[in-house]
Amino acid sequence: MSGNVELVRDGDTGLILEPGDVRGFAADQLQLLISDPSLRRSVARRACEQIASKFSLETSAKR
């Protein structure tokens, strides 16, 4: 599995797929987001919250 595992938690702050699995992404993951507006909004909200808390200017300045 490649990608930024610090940022993306599968099903929570994003969706993870196997590298090169374009068919799986289009058939499964993308269709899931298209067909489930509630999931789409909650994943986006949690991802934004995580970025804001872990990578804010204040947090970055403390490092």
C-alpha positions as CSV (number, residue, x, y, z in Angstrom):
1,M,0.0,0.0,0.0
2,S,1.4,3.4,-0.9
3,G,0.4,6.9,-0.2
4,N,0.3,9.0,2.9
5,V,-0.9,6.7,5.7
6,E,-0.6,9.5,8.2
7,L,-3.4,11.4,6.4
8,V,-5.7,8.8,5.0
9,R,-7.5,6.3,7.2
10,D,-9.5,4.0,4.9
11,G,-13.2,4.7,5.2
12,D,-12.6,7.5,7.8
13,T,-10.7,10.3,6.1
14,G,-10.5,8.8,2.7
15,L,-10.6,5.6,0.7
16,I,-7.5,3.5,0.0
17,L,-7.0,1.2,-3.0
18,E,-4.3,-1.0,-4.3
19,P,-1.8,0.9,-6.5
20,G,-2.8,0.5,-10.2
21,D,-6.3,-0.8,-9.4
22,V,-8.1,1.6,-11.6
23,R,-11.0,-0.7,-12.3
24,G,-11.5,-1.4,-8.6
25,F,-11.4,2.3,-7.9
26,A,-13.9,3.2,-10.5
27,A,-16.2,0.2,-9.9
28,D,-16.1,0.1,-6.1
29,Q,-14.7,3.1,-4.3
30,L,-15.8,5.9,-6.6
31,Q,-19.3,4.3,-7.0
32,L,-19.6,4.2,-3.2
33,L,-18.9,7.9,-2.9
34,I,-21.2,8.8,-5.8
35,S,-24.1,6.7,-4.4
36,D,-23.7,7.6,-0.7
37,P,-23.9,11.4,-0.1
38,S,-23.8,10.9,3.7
39,L,-20.5,8.9,3.5
40,R,-19.1,11.5,1.0
41,R,-19.8,14.4,3.4
42,S,-18.6,12.6,6.5
43,V,-15.3,11.5,5.0
44,A,-14.7,15.0,3.7
45,R,-15.6,16.5,7.0
46,R,-13.3,14.2,9.0
47,A,-10.5,14.7,6.5
48,C,-10.8,18.5,6.8
49,E,-10.9,18.3,10.6
50,Q,-7.8,16.1,10.7
51,I,-5.8,18.5,8.4
52,A,-6.9,21.5,10.4
53,S,-5.8,20.0,13.7
54,K,-2.6,18.3,12.6
55,F,-1.3,20.8,10.1
56,S,-2.5,24.2,11.3
57,L,0.0,27.1,11.4
58,E,-0.1,26.9,15.2
59,T,0.6,23.1,15.3
60,S,3.4,23.4,12.7
61,A,5.0,26.3,14.6
62,K,5.3,24.1,17.7
63,R,7.3,21.5,15.9
